Amino acid sequence: MDEFEASLCLALETKKEKGLLRHMRTVEENNEINIFSSNNYLGLARDERVRQAAIQAIEAYGTGSGGSRLTTGNLSLHERLESVLAAWKGKEDAILFSSGYLANLGTISALMMPGDTIFSDELNHASIIDGCRMSRAHTVIYRHADMRDLELKLCNAAPEGKKLIVTDGVFSMDGNIAPLPEITQLASVYGAWVMVDDAHATGILGETGAGTAEYFGVSDGVHLAMGTLSKSIGTEGGYVAASANVIQYLRNYARPFIFQTSLSPGVIGAALKAVEIIQTEPVYRQRVMANAEYMRTGLRKLGYRLIEGTTPILAVVIGEAKRAVEVSRCLEGHGVFAPAIRPPTVPEGTSRIRVTLSAVHTRDEMDRALAAFAAASNEI
């Protein structure tokens, strides 16, 4: 082992000692394990209609797109999904990316530049953080969902340059909802644009499942509506909906869009069907929200501390990273898969079990999960 590799091994050993070393787990259909950590909130990833739509698209177009959207990879399917997403979000147009991560990275880094200012919630997703860094704009971090702090920082910002407030709609590790009415109001007063990452809200919140802006009735105050296809929609990919001018700009300046191979036909066909189901069958949203409330009530009765929220993401705060790992292992021993979430994903001292509910979880499965949490409480 040379000096280069030795330095890597030392870094890994340091992580291990802190209880922060990550390992990948193979997760496949298993009748002995109930999964309570998936982002497949509505269960559509395994819905037969969605699977058939993927198969039909593959039969019509093949398994791969064959190139980037700006060369040979632009199919009528891509344009159809962009139109559907734009209309759903109340915008003029939309642009697809190969992942939600690339959507945030590409959009923020293309729109913002040195001399501009970004105002970012301290608990925003890593993809937003990396997009801010890549843009080289001045980034101001405001305290989580703290509108007084945001206004103070807007007041003190340099007058020149563009201003962008960017926030998760539903925060992926806490499950709480951004105060969009207040954010959009402040943006209007201080001449800023608003970008919302609705990865965990699309399909869940709002009358048609369009997300947090629809939920609060402030769609016109959100200039950039970002989301993913990989959560409630049950496939993969990301998108941004905005004005026609903004989308045309992103097609020409967002490097992750320009140089990516476009999403495969099967993914797009499946996403089109899933969005149709979400818009026309609200029972899925109703069911997942009811399941979340059942689990939230049960966990609190067991004495667990949860971050306040009303979404299908339940943040069960344990505290220290090593203890969170022990709780997760105990849960798995009792047939429940819910990994520990540790720093740097969450702040020090707030390691947790992130429980997520799905519309397809049964009452029996949830009762077994609660029994596993009860056992963990007694055994650790």
Secondary structure as UniProt FT lines:
FT   HELIX           3..17
FT   TURN            18..19
FT   TURN            31..32
FT   STRAND          34..35
FT   TURN            41..42
FT   HELIX           44..46
FT   HELIX           48..61
FT   TURN            69..72
FT   HELIX           76..89
FT   STRAND          93..97
FT   HELIX           100..111
FT   TURN            114..115
FT   STRAND          117..121
FT   TURN            122..123
FT   HELIX           126..135
FT   STRAND          138..142
FT   TURN            144..145
FT   HELIX           147..155
FT   STRAND          163..168
FT   TURN            172..174
FT   HELIX           180..190
FT   STRAND          193..197
FT   TURN            199..204
FT   TURN            207..208
FT   HELIX           212..216
FT   HELIX           219..221
FT   STRAND          224..228
FT   TURN            232..233
FT   STRAND          238..242
FT   HELIX           244..253
FT   HELIX           255..258
FT   HELIX           265..280
FT   HELIX           283..301
FT   TURN            302..303
FT   STRAND          305..306
FT   STRAND          313..319
FT   HELIX           321..333
FT   TURN            334..335
FT   STRAND          336..337
FT   STRAND          340..341
FT   TURN            343..344
FT   TURN            348..349
FT   STRAND          351..356
FT   TURN            359..360
FT   HELIX           363..379
//
